[in-house]
Amino acid sequence: MRRLLPLLFGVVVLALWEAAVRLNNVPEYIVPGPIAILRALGKDGADLLAGLVVTLEVTVAALLLAVLTGGGFAFLLAQSRLAEQTLFPYAVFLQVTPIVTIAPFVIIWVPNVFVVLLILAWMAAVFPILSNTLLGLKSADANLRDLFRLYGASRWQTARRLLLPSALPYFLGGFRISGGLALIGTVVAEMVAGTSGTRSGLASRLLEASYRLELARAMACFVLLSAAGFAIYWLLDILSRRLLRHWHESAKDT
C-alpha cells in the first residue's frame, strides 16, 4: 500500500488542479489543466516523441562521453598529487561556469549543431563523475595499498584489484547524478542554440509552443522531459544496485 502513496498523492494533486482551473474558468493559454495537457499529448504525441528522441540522443551521447572523459581523467589525477593540484581547479571552473555564458562561443566556433549540443550537455554532466571517481580512488584503504606494495603488485594490478573496486560506488553515485544533469544540459543547450526543424529537440518545441501561448503543448513537452529524466535516474539506479548488491553495504538491503 505504501508504494501506491506517491501515485495516490499525484492523482489527488491533478484532480485539485483540474478542479481549480475549471471552477475559476482559467483560460488554457494561462494555466492549462491536466486534461488539456493530455489532449495535447494525444494530438501532438508523435511530433513530441520525435523531439524527445532527438533530445535523448544528445543526452545519452553526452553521458557516455562524460563517463569516458570524467572517469579517465579522474584515474590520471589519482596517480599524481601534483597533477591533481594543478589541473583539478580547471575542472571546478568548468563546473561552476554557467552553460549559457559559454554557449554563444561554442555556437560560433563549432558549425555542427549536434556537436554544439553535445559539448554543452557534456559540460553539465562530467564534473560529478570526475569528482566522485577521484574521491573513490583516493579512498582506498591505506593498509591495503601497503599490502599490495609489500607483495610487489604492479600499478595496473593495484588499480584493477584495489583502486577500481574502491571507486566503483563513488563512480556510480556520480553516474546517477550526471544522468539527470546530462538531460538538463541538453535542454538548456537546445534552448540557447535555438535549434529548429524536424531534427530539433523537445526543448525547442517547448519554447516554440510557449511563444505561441500554446501552454498545453508546452506543458506536454515538460511532462515528457520530466518522465525521461525520472526514467534515466531509475535505470541508472537499477544498474548501480545490481553492480553493488552482492558486496557493498549501500546496496545489500535493497
LUMMARSE-84604 format. One record per residue (C-alpha): residue number from 1; x, y, z. Coordinates in nm, 4 decimals. Layout:
<nodes>
NODE seq     east    north       up
NODE NUM        X        Y        Z
...
</nodes>
This chain:
<nodes>
NODE seq     east    north       up
NODE   1   0.0000   0.0000   0.0000
NODE   2   0.2805   0.2397   0.0860
NODE   3   0.4214   0.2046  -0.2640
NODE   4   0.0954   0.3418  -0.4007
NODE   5   0.1081   0.6547  -0.1858
NODE   6   0.3122   0.8627  -0.4376
NODE   7   0.0667   0.7652  -0.7128
NODE   8  -0.2365   0.8463  -0.4987
NODE   9  -0.0841   1.1791  -0.3962
NODE  10  -0.0204   1.2647  -0.7616
NODE  11  -0.3802   1.1774  -0.8570
NODE  12  -0.5158   1.3992  -0.5795
NODE  13  -0.2944   1.6921  -0.6863
NODE  14  -0.4005   1.6548  -1.0505
NODE  15  -0.7675   1.6357  -0.9543
NODE  16  -0.7406   1.9515  -0.7430
NODE  17  -0.5521   2.1244  -1.0239
NODE  18  -0.8211   2.0368  -1.2798
NODE  19  -1.0968   2.1404  -1.0414
NODE  20  -0.9320   2.4753  -0.9668
NODE  21  -0.8898   2.5514  -1.3374
NODE  22  -1.2500   2.4641  -1.4200
NODE  23  -1.4119   2.6362  -1.1232
NODE  24  -1.2223   2.9594  -1.1879
NODE  25  -1.2617   2.9418  -1.5684
NODE  26  -0.8888   2.9875  -1.6204
NODE  27  -0.8058   3.0034  -1.9952
NODE  28  -0.5750   2.7369  -2.1341
NODE  29  -0.3269   2.9965  -2.2551
NODE  30  -0.2690   3.0976  -1.8914
NODE  31  -0.2889   2.7697  -1.6959
NODE  32  -0.3936   2.4534  -1.8802
NODE  33  -0.5496   2.1731  -1.6793
NODE  34  -0.4273   1.8123  -1.6771
NODE  35  -0.6994   1.7084  -1.9218
NODE  36  -0.5915   1.9779  -2.1703
NODE  37  -0.2328   1.8588  -2.1372
NODE  38  -0.3436   1.5012  -2.2049
NODE  39  -0.5317   1.6200  -2.5137
NODE  40  -0.2159   1.7940  -2.6360
NODE  41  -0.0191   1.4742  -2.5794
NODE  42  -0.2757   1.2788  -2.7778
NODE  43  -0.2917   1.5326  -3.0597
NODE  44   0.0803   1.6042  -3.0998
NODE  45   0.2238   1.2920  -2.9399
NODE  46   0.4088   1.1686  -3.2486
NODE  47   0.5798   1.5024  -3.3086
NODE  48   0.6687   1.5468  -2.9409
NODE  49   0.8083   1.1942  -2.9153
NODE  50   1.0219   1.2607  -3.2229
NODE  51   1.1627   1.5667  -3.0461
NODE  52   1.2196   1.3639  -2.7300
NODE  53   1.4189   1.1072  -2.9273
NODE  54   1.6481   1.3829  -3.0578
NODE  55   1.6961   1.5190  -2.7055
NODE  56   1.7712   1.1738  -2.5665
NODE  57   2.0246   1.1050  -2.8418
NODE  58   2.2267   1.4050  -2.7285
NODE  59   2.1727   1.3192  -2.3611
NODE  60   2.2963   0.9624  -2.3933
NODE  61   2.5943   1.0634  -2.6071
NODE  62   2.6899   1.3362  -2.3578
NODE  63   2.6558   1.0953  -2.0655
NODE  64   2.8753   0.8331  -2.2297
NODE  65   3.1323   1.0979  -2.3170
NODE  66   3.1231   1.2207  -1.9563
NODE  67   3.1841   0.8668  -1.8311
NODE  68   3.4848   0.8175  -2.0581
NODE  69   3.6440   1.1567  -2.0016
NODE  70   3.5478   1.2047  -1.6368
NODE  71   3.6460   0.8540  -1.5293
NODE  72   3.9656   0.8548  -1.7326
NODE  73   4.0722   1.1994  -1.6155
NODE  74   3.9995   1.1058  -1.2539
NODE  75   4.2214   0.7978  -1.2861
NODE  76   4.5032   1.0091  -1.4261
NODE  77   4.4718   1.2700  -1.1497
NODE  78   4.4736   0.9975  -0.8851
NODE  79   4.8208   0.8889  -0.9978
NODE  80   4.9834   1.2195  -0.9056
NODE  81   4.9098   1.4643  -0.6265
NODE  82   5.0873   1.7361  -0.8222
NODE  83   4.8697   1.6736  -1.1295
NODE  84   4.5562   1.6913  -0.9157
NODE  85   4.6587   2.0198  -0.7558
NODE  86   4.7457   2.1640  -1.0968
NODE  87   4.4512   2.0501  -1.3087
NODE  88   4.1538   1.9873  -1.0793
NODE  89   4.0796   2.3608  -1.0277
NODE  90   4.0139   2.3860  -1.4017
NODE  91   3.7559   2.1081  -1.3718
NODE  92   3.5885   2.3076  -1.0943
NODE  93   3.5956   2.6156  -1.3159
NODE  94   3.4221   2.4146  -1.5908
NODE  95   3.1534   2.3063  -1.3462
NODE  96   3.0719   2.6447  -1.1938
NODE  97   3.0641   2.8348  -1.5239
NODE  98   2.7018   2.8681  -1.6452
NODE  99   2.6403   2.6927  -1.9760
NODE 100   2.4547   2.9907  -2.1178
NODE 101   2.7666   3.2080  -2.0895
NODE 102   2.9787   2.9644  -2.2895
NODE 103   2.7131   2.8616  -2.5411
NODE 104   2.7479   3.1675  -2.7719
NODE 105   3.1192   3.0981  -2.8212
NODE 106   3.0645   2.7269  -2.8848
NODE 107   2.7902   2.8055  -3.1356
NODE 108   3.0259   3.0396  -3.3247
NODE 109   3.3276   2.8079  -3.3170
NODE 110   3.1518   2.4756  -3.3896
NODE 111   2.9491   2.4540  -3.7131
NODE 112   2.7717   2.1259  -3.6339
NODE 113   2.4589   2.1706  -3.4183
NODE 114   2.4716   1.8189  -3.2727
NODE 115   2.8314   1.8722  -3.1633
NODE 116   2.7369   2.2055  -3.0063
NODE 117   2.4626   2.0406  -2.8028
NODE 118   2.6932   1.7519  -2.7146
NODE 119   2.9658   1.9815  -2.5837
NODE 120   2.7282   2.1863  -2.3705
NODE 121   2.5498   1.8808  -2.2286
NODE 122   2.8873   1.7163  -2.1563
NODE 123   2.9967   2.0245  -1.9638
NODE 124   2.6945   1.9855  -1.7369
NODE 125   2.7433   1.6111  -1.6820
NODE 126   3.1167   1.5482  -1.6490
NODE 127   3.2054   1.7012  -1.3108
NODE 128   3.0078   1.4678  -1.0766
NODE 129   3.1673   1.1649  -1.2400
NODE 130   3.5137   1.3197  -1.2264
NODE 131   3.4952   1.4376  -0.8664
NODE 132   3.3215   1.1278  -0.7280
NODE 133   3.5525   0.8870  -0.9075
NODE 134   3.8593   1.0771  -0.7911
NODE 135   3.7301   1.0680  -0.4338
NODE 136   3.6713   0.6935  -0.4627
NODE 137   4.0184   0.6266  -0.5999
NODE 138   4.1711   0.8233  -0.3126
NODE 139   3.9534   0.6438  -0.0542
NODE 140   4.1136   0.3014  -0.0964
NODE 141   4.2375   0.1631   0.2362
NODE 142   4.5956   0.2761   0.3034
NODE 143   4.6791  -0.0539   0.4725
NODE 144   4.5683  -0.2451   0.1651
NODE 145   4.7803  -0.0170  -0.0510
NODE 146   5.0817  -0.1032   0.1658
NODE 147   4.9955  -0.4724   0.1425
NODE 148   4.9828  -0.4591  -0.2369
NODE 149   5.3131  -0.2755  -0.2388
NODE 150   5.4636  -0.5326   0.0008
NODE 151   5.3717  -0.8195  -0.2283
NODE 152   5.5179  -0.6416  -0.5301
NODE 153   5.1919  -0.5754  -0.7139
NODE 154   5.2275  -0.3689  -1.0284
NODE 155   5.0491  -0.0361  -1.0681
NODE 156   4.7959  -0.1984  -1.3019
NODE 157   4.7303  -0.4846  -1.0570
NODE 158   4.6803  -0.2369  -0.7727
NODE 159   4.4420  -0.0323  -0.9837
NODE 160   4.2408  -0.3315  -1.1037
NODE 161   4.2225  -0.5202  -0.7754
NODE 162   4.2042  -0.2352  -0.5253
NODE 163   4.1517   0.1157  -0.6611
NODE 164   3.8782   0.0500  -0.9168
NODE 165   3.6602  -0.1625  -0.6825
NODE 166   3.7009   0.1025  -0.4129
NODE 167   3.5990   0.3768  -0.6557
NODE 168   3.3024   0.1927  -0.8112
NODE 169   3.0347   0.3003  -0.5553
NODE 170   3.1537   0.6607  -0.5800
NODE 171   3.1577   0.6440  -0.9595
NODE 172   2.8045   0.5045  -0.9718
NODE 173   2.6837   0.7789  -0.7369
NODE 174   2.8260   1.0398  -0.9720
NODE 175   2.6854   0.8481  -1.2688
NODE 176   2.3303   0.8730  -1.1339
NODE 177   2.3689   1.2464  -1.0766
NODE 178   2.5216   1.3021  -1.4191
NODE 179   2.2334   1.1243  -1.5915
NODE 180   1.9934   1.3988  -1.4865
NODE 181   2.2487   1.6729  -1.5455
NODE 182   2.3116   1.5494  -1.8992
NODE 183   1.9403   1.5868  -1.9751
NODE 184   1.9306   1.9309  -1.8114
NODE 185   2.2380   2.0369  -2.0077
NODE 186   2.0817   1.9168  -2.3314
NODE 187   1.7594   2.1058  -2.2644
NODE 188   1.9456   2.4275  -2.1800
NODE 189   2.1689   2.3842  -2.4853
NODE 190   1.8688   2.3361  -2.7158
NODE 191   1.7062   2.6497  -2.5793
NODE 192   2.0209   2.8590  -2.6125
NODE 193   2.1225   2.7209  -2.9516
NODE 194   1.7764   2.7876  -3.0938
NODE 195   1.7530   2.4655  -3.2974
NODE 196   1.4524   2.4203  -3.5213
NODE 197   1.3088   2.1904  -3.7854
NODE 198   1.2295   1.8213  -3.7812
NODE 199   1.5584   1.7376  -3.6058
NODE 200   1.5022   1.9846  -3.3244
NODE 201   1.4774   1.8547  -2.9701
NODE 202   1.1837   1.8640  -2.7337
NODE 203   1.3101   2.1758  -2.5550
NODE 204   1.2910   2.3676  -2.8818
NODE 205   0.9317   2.2550  -2.9252
NODE 206   0.8575   2.3665  -2.5692
NODE 207   0.9939   2.7147  -2.6409
NODE 208   0.8046   2.7360  -2.9683
NODE 209   0.4771   2.6384  -2.8002
NODE 210   0.5281   2.8879  -2.5174
NODE 211   0.5941   3.1692  -2.7671
NODE 212   0.2633   3.0881  -2.9332
NODE 213   0.0866   3.0692  -2.5942
NODE 214   0.0093   2.7022  -2.6594
NODE 215   0.0703   2.6237  -2.2947
NODE 216  -0.0989   2.2833  -2.3053
NODE 217   0.1512   2.1710  -2.5694
NODE 218   0.4365   2.3330  -2.3752
NODE 219   0.3310   2.1535  -2.0576
NODE 220   0.3094   1.8290  -2.2530
NODE 221   0.6746   1.8789  -2.3504
NODE 222   0.7558   1.9441  -1.9857
NODE 223   0.5803   1.6231  -1.8796
NODE 224   0.7741   1.4170  -2.1331
NODE 225   1.1066   1.5712  -2.0291
NODE 226   1.0324   1.5083  -1.6615
NODE 227   0.9337   1.1486  -1.7334
NODE 228   1.2536   1.0994  -1.9339
NODE 229   1.4639   1.2400  -1.6505
NODE 230   1.2941   1.0114  -1.3994
NODE 231   1.3430   0.7108  -1.6287
NODE 232   1.7140   0.7887  -1.6714
NODE 233   1.7685   0.8089  -1.2954
NODE 234   1.5631   0.4935  -1.2359
NODE 235   1.7586   0.2909  -1.4927
NODE 236   2.0937   0.4108  -1.3577
NODE 237   1.9805   0.3352  -1.0029
NODE 238   1.8879  -0.0200  -1.1037
NODE 239   2.2280  -0.0618  -1.2694
NODE 240   2.4022   0.0676  -0.9573
NODE 241   2.2118  -0.1683  -0.7296
NODE 242   2.2845  -0.4693  -0.9478
NODE 243   2.6563  -0.3947  -0.9563
NODE 244   2.6830  -0.3362  -0.5816
NODE 245   2.4201  -0.5546  -0.4176
NODE 246   2.6426  -0.8604  -0.3579
NODE 247   2.9355  -0.6878  -0.1905
NODE 248   2.8764  -0.3256  -0.0931
NODE 249   2.6938  -0.2139   0.2212
NODE 250   2.4973   0.0582   0.0431
NODE 251   2.3027  -0.1967  -0.1646
NODE 252   2.2870  -0.5105   0.0491
NODE 253   1.9425  -0.4405   0.1908
NODE 254   1.7839  -0.3440  -0.1434
</nodes>
